[in-house]
Amino acid sequence: MTYYVYGAEKSETTRKVELLLVICRRDYKIFWLGEDYTIDQLRKLVPDTNFVPHIYHGAKYIGGVKELHDYLYSELKQEKQFQNETRE
């Protein structure tokens, strides 16, 4: 399933999110503020927001970079556990 990132081109945090997704070998698509969406469109998805990036995994809202880190950690831990179980 693809990760969808609503970020900004000059955002260091958006770059960190992209790096995390690359390192974890996840499919992703970045939407750029001002190019692919407006702040008003983002606020329809995430009311009262004042930061980017916002990350979705498919249709599931993850949150920001910290939540993505936690989500990926959990996901990778489950994958590793599954691999270990299938080897036994």
BAKE-847502 format. One record per residue: residue number from 1; residue in three letters; x, y, z of N, C-alpha, C in turn. Coordinates in nm, 4 decimals, decimal comma. Atoms other than C-alpha are relative to their C-alpha. Layout:
// residues N
+-----+--------+----------+----------+----------+----------+----------+----------+----------+----------+----------+
| num | residu |    neast |   nnorth |      nup |   caeast |  canorth |     caup |    ceast |   cnorth |      cup |
+-----+--------+----------+----------+----------+----------+----------+----------+----------+----------+----------+
| NUM |    ALA |        X |        Y |        Z |        X |        Y |        Z |        X |        Y |        Z |
...
+-----+--------+----------+----------+----------+----------+----------+----------+----------+----------+----------+
This chain:
// residues 88
+-----+--------+----------+----------+----------+----------+----------+----------+----------+----------+----------+
| num | residu |    neast |   nnorth |      nup |   caeast |  canorth |     caup |    ceast |   cnorth |      cup |
+-----+--------+----------+----------+----------+----------+----------+----------+----------+----------+----------+
|   1 |    MET |   0,0850 |  -0,1172 |   0,0000 |   0,0000 |   0,0000 |   0,0000 |   0,0899 |   0,1240 |   0,0000 |
|   2 |    THR |  -0,0779 |  -0,1219 |   0,0178 |   0,1242 |   0,3469 |  -0,0839 |  -0,0208 |   0,0976 |   0,1156 |
|   3 |    TYR |   0,0054 |  -0,1092 |  -0,0969 |   0,2052 |   0,6235 |   0,1636 |  -0,0187 |   0,1292 |  -0,0785 |
|   4 |    TYR |   0,0252 |  -0,1297 |   0,0622 |   0,0725 |   0,9678 |   0,0718 |   0,0436 |   0,1088 |   0,0965 |
|   5 |    VAL |  -0,0580 |  -0,1046 |  -0,0831 |   0,2627 |   1,2661 |   0,2058 |  -0,0438 |   0,1355 |  -0,0537 |
|   6 |    TYR |   0,0359 |  -0,1376 |   0,0340 |   0,1201 |   1,6171 |   0,2034 |   0,1047 |   0,0879 |   0,0651 |
|   7 |    GLY |  -0,1137 |  -0,0733 |  -0,0521 |   0,4351 |   1,8226 |   0,2404 |   0,0207 |   0,1324 |  -0,0708 |
|   8 |    ALA |  -0,0392 |  -0,1271 |   0,0611 |   0,6077 |   2,1437 |   0,1423 |   0,1430 |  -0,0127 |  -0,0488 |
|   9 |    GLU |  -0,1289 |   0,0148 |   0,0658 |   0,9071 |   2,1783 |  -0,0846 |   0,1179 |   0,0446 |   0,0864 |
|  10 |    LYS |  -0,1113 |  -0,0499 |  -0,0816 |   1,1208 |   2,3770 |   0,1613 |  -0,0051 |  -0,0507 |   0,1437 |
|  11 |    SER |   0,0165 |   0,0550 |  -0,1347 |   1,0238 |   2,1667 |   0,4632 |   0,1037 |  -0,1096 |   0,0266 |
|  12 |    GLU |  -0,0982 |   0,1020 |  -0,0412 |   1,3094 |   1,9781 |   0,6317 |  -0,0717 |  -0,1265 |   0,0467 |
|  13 |    THR |   0,0746 |   0,1148 |  -0,0511 |   1,0511 |   1,7544 |   0,7962 |  -0,0541 |  -0,0850 |  -0,1138 |
|  14 |    THR |   0,0460 |   0,0758 |   0,1164 |   0,9068 |   1,6571 |   0,4588 |   0,1152 |  -0,0825 |  -0,0569 |
|  15 |    ARG |  -0,1184 |   0,0748 |   0,0482 |   1,2590 |   1,5568 |   0,3493 |   0,0328 |  -0,1169 |   0,0913 |
|  16 |    LYS |  -0,0243 |   0,1095 |  -0,0952 |   1,2997 |   1,3486 |   0,6670 |  -0,1003 |  -0,1135 |  -0,0205 |
|  17 |    VAL |   0,1038 |   0,1005 |   0,0271 |   0,9710 |   1,1721 |   0,5955 |   0,0356 |  -0,0784 |  -0,1256 |
|  18 |    GLU |  -0,0382 |   0,0670 |   0,1244 |   1,0858 |   1,0971 |   0,2410 |   0,1168 |  -0,0954 |   0,0248 |
|  19 |    LEU |  -0,1145 |   0,0845 |  -0,0303 |   1,4164 |   0,9588 |   0,3724 |  -0,0415 |  -0,1245 |   0,0778 |
|  20 |    LEU |   0,0504 |   0,1146 |  -0,0760 |   1,2384 |   0,7360 |   0,6250 |  -0,0691 |  -0,1015 |  -0,0910 |
|  21 |    LEU |   0,0729 |   0,0894 |   0,0898 |   1,0138 |   0,5941 |   0,3541 |   0,0936 |  -0,0699 |  -0,0976 |
|  22 |    VAL |  -0,0984 |   0,0615 |   0,0903 |   1,3087 |   0,5315 |   0,1199 |   0,0785 |  -0,1075 |   0,0748 |
|  23 |    ILE |  -0,0783 |   0,0964 |  -0,0784 |   1,5148 |   0,3610 |   0,3915 |  -0,0816 |  -0,1246 |   0,0320 |
|  24 |    CYS |   0,0875 |   0,1129 |  -0,0343 |   1,2184 |   0,1430 |   0,4869 |  -0,0591 |  -0,0679 |  -0,1233 |
|  25 |    ARG |   0,0430 |   0,0584 |   0,1280 |   1,1573 |   0,0617 |   0,1187 |  -0,1521 |  -0,0012 |  -0,0152 |
|  26 |    ARG |   0,1441 |  -0,0140 |   0,0124 |   0,8020 |   0,1892 |   0,1131 |  -0,0335 |   0,0828 |  -0,1231 |
|  27 |    ASP |   0,0503 |  -0,0784 |   0,1122 |   0,6088 |   0,3142 |  -0,1887 |  -0,0650 |   0,1261 |   0,0565 |
|  28 |    TYR |   0,0577 |  -0,1247 |  -0,0479 |   0,5124 |   0,6771 |  -0,1487 |  -0,0205 |   0,0974 |  -0,1151 |
|  29 |    LYS |   0,0261 |  -0,1097 |   0,0930 |   0,3803 |   0,9808 |  -0,3299 |  -0,0060 |   0,1267 |   0,0833 |
|  30 |    ILE |   0,0022 |  -0,1279 |  -0,0708 |   0,4505 |   1,3350 |  -0,2144 |  -0,0818 |   0,1009 |  -0,0804 |
|  31 |    PHE |   0,0769 |  -0,1102 |   0,0572 |   0,2010 |   1,6114 |  -0,2815 |   0,0581 |   0,1280 |   0,0583 |
|  32 |    TRP |  -0,0678 |  -0,1229 |  -0,0410 |   0,3597 |   1,9572 |  -0,2704 |  -0,0987 |   0,1143 |   0,0181 |
|  33 |    LEU |   0,0827 |  -0,1157 |  -0,0304 |   0,1885 |   2,2533 |  -0,1056 |   0,0233 |   0,1092 |  -0,1041 |
|  34 |    GLY |  -0,0090 |  -0,1058 |   0,0996 |   0,1121 |   2,5231 |  -0,3623 |   0,0111 |  -0,0517 |  -0,1423 |
|  35 |    GLU |  -0,0130 |   0,0605 |   0,1333 |   0,1739 |   2,2858 |  -0,6525 |  -0,1100 |  -0,1045 |  -0,0237 |
|  36 |    ASP |   0,0978 |   0,1083 |   0,0123 |  -0,0520 |   1,9851 |  -0,5897 |  -0,1253 |   0,0231 |   0,0836 |
|  37 |    TYR |   0,1150 |  -0,0266 |  -0,0870 |  -0,2816 |   2,1182 |  -0,3171 |   0,0187 |   0,1369 |   0,0660 |
|  38 |    THR |  -0,0033 |  -0,1275 |  -0,0726 |  -0,3699 |   2,4330 |  -0,1252 |  -0,0159 |  -0,0278 |   0,1495 |
|  39 |    ILE |   0,0173 |   0,0162 |  -0,1441 |  -0,3724 |   2,4880 |   0,2504 |  -0,1478 |  -0,0222 |   0,0345 |
|  40 |    ASP |   0,1436 |   0,0206 |  -0,0237 |  -0,7536 |   2,5073 |   0,2323 |  -0,0402 |  -0,1442 |  -0,0287 |
|  41 |    GLN |   0,0287 |   0,1403 |   0,0300 |  -0,7671 |   2,1636 |   0,0685 |   0,0545 |  -0,0910 |   0,1102 |
|  42 |    LEU |  -0,0572 |   0,0792 |  -0,1083 |  -0,5362 |   2,0254 |   0,3371 |  -0,0859 |   0,0093 |   0,1253 |
|  43 |    ARG |   0,0822 |  -0,0178 |  -0,1203 |  -0,7554 |   2,1706 |   0,6105 |  -0,1341 |  -0,0728 |  -0,0093 |
|  44 |    LYS |   0,1193 |   0,0844 |   0,0136 |  -1,0497 |   1,9774 |   0,4672 |   0,0319 |  -0,1424 |   0,0445 |
|  45 |    LEU |  -0,0444 |   0,1333 |  -0,0446 |  -0,8495 |   1,6592 |   0,5311 |   0,0363 |  -0,0004 |   0,1474 |
|  46 |    VAL |  -0,0502 |  -0,0102 |  -0,1370 |  -0,6914 |   1,7738 |   0,8583 |  -0,0378 |   0,1383 |   0,0537 |
|  47 |    PRO |   0,0457 |  -0,1310 |  -0,0480 |  -0,8928 |   2,0543 |   1,0198 |   0,0966 |   0,0613 |   0,1030 |
|  48 |    ASP |  -0,0807 |  -0,0761 |  -0,0964 |  -0,7068 |   2,3224 |   1,2192 |   0,1489 |  -0,0322 |  -0,0056 |
|  49 |    THR |  -0,1422 |   0,0319 |   0,0097 |  -0,3682 |   2,2094 |   1,0921 |   0,0830 |   0,1261 |  -0,0189 |
|  50 |    ASN |  -0,0924 |  -0,1111 |   0,0204 |  -0,0710 |   2,4418 |   1,1076 |   0,1408 |  -0,0511 |  -0,0305 |
|  51 |    PHE |  -0,1308 |   0,0556 |   0,0344 |   0,2096 |   2,2110 |   0,9969 |  -0,0111 |  -0,0980 |  -0,1164 |
|  52 |    VAL |  -0,0160 |   0,1072 |   0,0977 |   0,3256 |   1,9826 |   0,7192 |   0,1281 |  -0,0723 |   0,0378 |
|  53 |    PRO |   0,0877 |   0,0817 |   0,0823 |   0,3816 |   1,7066 |   0,6408 |  -0,1067 |  -0,0732 |   0,0818 |
|  54 |    HIS |   0,1009 |   0,0913 |  -0,0512 |   0,0729 |   1,4985 |   0,7005 |   0,0099 |  -0,1263 |  -0,0838 |
|  55 |    ILE |  -0,0234 |   0,1265 |   0,0694 |   0,1008 |   1,1309 |   0,6128 |  -0,1208 |  -0,0923 |   0,0136 |
|  56 |    TYR |   0,1038 |   0,1041 |   0,0049 |  -0,1559 |   0,8721 |   0,5093 |   0,0633 |  -0,1282 |  -0,0514 |
|  57 |    HIS |  -0,0366 |   0,1308 |   0,0549 |  -0,1041 |   0,5002 |   0,4529 |  -0,1273 |  -0,0527 |  -0,0638 |
|  58 |    GLY |   0,1273 |   0,0237 |   0,0681 |  -0,3643 |   0,4339 |   0,1894 |  -0,0967 |   0,1074 |   0,0467 |
|  59 |    ALA |   0,0993 |  -0,0955 |  -0,0494 |  -0,6759 |   0,5954 |   0,3364 |   0,0134 |   0,0256 |   0,1497 |
|  60 |    LYS |  -0,0170 |  -0,0132 |  -0,1449 |  -0,5541 |   0,5641 |   0,6978 |   0,0917 |   0,1181 |   0,0328 |
|  61 |    TYR |  -0,0798 |  -0,1151 |  -0,0406 |  -0,4314 |   0,8878 |   0,8551 |   0,1020 |  -0,0438 |   0,1043 |
|  62 |    ILE |  -0,1077 |   0,0338 |  -0,0925 |  -0,0937 |   0,8406 |   1,0280 |   0,0313 |   0,1178 |   0,0908 |
|  63 |    GLY |  -0,0349 |  -0,1194 |  -0,0773 |  -0,0087 |   1,1961 |   1,1393 |   0,1216 |   0,0670 |  -0,0589 |
|  64 |    GLY |  -0,1228 |  -0,0660 |   0,0427 |   0,3263 |   1,3736 |   1,1260 |   0,1180 |  -0,0949 |   0,0018 |
|  65 |    VAL |  -0,1216 |   0,0805 |   0,0106 |   0,6865 |   1,2545 |   1,1210 |   0,0176 |  -0,0937 |   0,1195 |
|  66 |    LYS |  -0,0147 |   0,0869 |  -0,1168 |   0,6888 |   1,1186 |   1,4791 |  -0,0939 |  -0,1200 |  -0,0087 |
|  67 |    GLU |   0,0972 |   0,1089 |   0,0122 |   0,3741 |   0,9167 |   1,4206 |   0,0406 |  -0,0961 |  -0,1112 |
|  68 |    LEU |  -0,0474 |   0,0866 |   0,1082 |   0,5177 |   0,7880 |   1,0924 |   0,1135 |  -0,0893 |   0,0500 |
|  69 |    HIS |  -0,1108 |   0,0779 |  -0,0546 |   0,8351 |   0,6787 |   1,2708 |  -0,0530 |  -0,1159 |   0,0844 |
|  70 |    ASP |   0,0576 |   0,1034 |  -0,0854 |   0,6326 |   0,4882 |   1,5313 |  -0,0749 |  -0,1049 |  -0,0818 |
|  71 |    TYR |   0,0783 |   0,0890 |   0,0862 |   0,4052 |   0,3394 |   1,2643 |   0,0922 |  -0,0934 |  -0,0785 |
|  72 |    LEU |  -0,0946 |   0,0816 |   0,0768 |   0,6982 |   0,2205 |   1,0504 |   0,0737 |  -0,0979 |   0,0901 |
|  73 |    TYR |  -0,0672 |   0,0888 |  -0,0948 |   0,8757 |   0,0772 |   1,3550 |  -0,0880 |  -0,1199 |   0,0303 |
|  74 |    SER |   0,0947 |   0,1083 |  -0,0295 |   0,5675 |  -0,1254 |   1,4422 |  -0,0175 |  -0,0912 |  -0,1214 |
|  75 |    GLU |   0,0177 |   0,0759 |   0,1231 |   0,5210 |  -0,2334 |   1,0814 |   0,1219 |  -0,0891 |  -0,0283 |
|  76 |    LEU |  -0,1226 |   0,0781 |   0,0235 |   0,8838 |  -0,3433 |   1,0431 |   0,0177 |  -0,1100 |   0,1040 |
|  77 |    LYS |  -0,0076 |   0,1012 |  -0,1073 |   0,8725 |  -0,5258 |   1,3767 |  -0,0929 |  -0,1179 |  -0,0314 |
|  78 |    GLN |   0,0943 |   0,1059 |   0,0371 |   0,5654 |  -0,7214 |   1,2614 |   0,0524 |  -0,0807 |  -0,1178 |
|  79 |    GLU |  -0,0560 |   0,0711 |   0,1158 |   0,7323 |  -0,8056 |   0,9285 |   0,1124 |  -0,0932 |   0,0426 |
|  80 |    LYS |  -0,1118 |   0,0809 |  -0,0488 |   1,0431 |  -0,9326 |   1,1080 |  -0,0512 |  -0,1206 |   0,0774 |
|  81 |    GLN |   0,0594 |   0,1079 |  -0,0767 |   0,8313 |  -1,1402 |   1,3454 |  -0,0609 |  -0,1050 |  -0,0940 |
|  82 |    PHE |   0,0607 |   0,0905 |   0,0982 |   0,6427 |  -1,2909 |   1,0495 |   0,1077 |  -0,0808 |  -0,0712 |
|  83 |    GLN |  -0,1113 |   0,0704 |   0,0663 |   0,9702 |  -1,3755 |   0,8728 |   0,0591 |  -0,1063 |   0,0911 |
|  84 |    ASN |  -0,0556 |   0,0965 |  -0,0952 |   1,1024 |  -1,5469 |   1,1853 |  -0,0932 |  -0,1188 |   0,0193 |
|  85 |    GLU |   0,0972 |   0,1076 |  -0,0191 |   0,7819 |  -1,7490 |   1,2262 |  -0,0065 |  -0,0910 |  -0,1220 |
|  86 |    THR |   0,0081 |   0,0818 |   0,1210 |   0,7822 |  -1,8667 |   0,8649 |   0,1263 |  -0,0819 |  -0,0223 |
|  87 |    ARG |  -0,1235 |   0,0771 |   0,0105 |   1,1425 |  -1,9869 |   0,8939 |  -0,0011 |  -0,1240 |   0,0884 |
|  88 |    GLU |   0,0015 |   0,1109 |  -0,0965 |   1,0625 |  -2,2169 |   1,1856 |  -0,0771 |  -0,1191 |  -0,0498 |
+-----+--------+----------+----------+----------+----------+----------+----------+----------+----------+----------+
